[in-house]
Amino acid sequence: MQIKQRDIVNVDFTFPDGKSTNHYAIVVSNNELTESEGFVYLVLITSKDYHSEYYYELDNEMFNNFSLPKKSYVKCHILMTTMDYIIPTKKGTIKKVYFDKIVDKIIESIF
């Protein structure tokens, strides 16, 4: 399975404290990096709405071929890397206009 930027995937997301839970995530790394190195950067999707200054609220209209079962948010300050071959499933994609806004929010949140 080829993983690309803007894909929605399901992964075991590892948090800074070392704990891991299964979550949806958005692939934020560019396609060239994934193709040449085999790893991807992901940003967490969760239904928990804490730290509003760092999240981007999601709506099912933002996706292609995907919908979330409940109200969810991108946690723009929680990213991780993994190898592309570890990602078990691709669920859909996020539309470019919303992806660009999420990238802006990631930059604002981290830098």
N, C-alpha and C positions, 0 to 999 in steps of 0.2 A: 504494500500500500504506500503510495506516495503522499507525504505530508507537505502541505503548502501553507504559506502565510494566509491568515484569516480563517483557517480551518477550525472548527469546533471539534475537540477530541475529548475522550474520557480517559483519565490517567489517575494513577495513585500519586497525589500531589503531596510532596514532602515540604513540611513547614520548617521555619528556622529552628524550632525546638527539636527537630528530628522526627516528630510524629508524622505519620502518613495516612491520608484518607482519600477515598475515591471521589473525584470531582470532575466536572466539566472544566475545560480550559480553552483559551484561544491561543493559537500559534501566532506569535508576534515577530519571530525572526524571519529574515528575508529568505526567499527560495534558494538563492545562490549559496548562502551559508549552509542551509540544510543539505543541499545536493553535494557540496564539496566536503563538508565535515561530518555530516550524519547526525548532528545534534540540533535541537530546537529550543528556543526560548518560549515559555508559556506563561500566560497570566491567568490567575485563578478566577473562576466563576463560582459564586456561592449565594445561598439564599439569606445569609446573615447580613443585616444592614447596619452593622456598627462601623465606626470611623467614616462617617459620611464625607469627610473632607478628602478621602482617598478613593471612594468608589464611583463607578459609573453605572447608573441604573439601566437595566436592560428591558426590552420589550420584544415580544415575538415577531413584530414587524421588521426587526433589524436583521433577521436571519433568512438565509436561503435553505430550504429543505430541512428545517430544524425548528423545534419549539421547546421551550423550557416548561417543566411541569408546574412550577410555581415562580412567584416573583423573585428575581435574581439580580445580582450585581457583579460587575467586574471589580475585583480588588486590585486597583492599579499599583499598589505598593507591594504586592506579593507575587513575585515571579520565580520561576525555577527553570532549570535546564534538564533535558533528558535526551537520550538517543532516539532517533526517529523509529528505529526498529522495535523499541519497547512499547510504543503507543499501540494499544490493541484495536481501537476503533476510531474511525472518523465519523462524526455525526451530521455535519453540515458545514456551512460557512456563514460568516457575518458579512453584511454588505459593506463595501469599501467606505462609504461616507461615514458610517458608524465606527468602523475600524480606525479610520484616521482620527476621529474624536477621542477614541480610547487611547491611541498612541500619544496624543497631546496630553491627555490626563495622566498617563504614566510618566511622561517627562516632567509635568508639573508636580506630581506626587513625589518623585524620587530625587529630582534635581532642583 
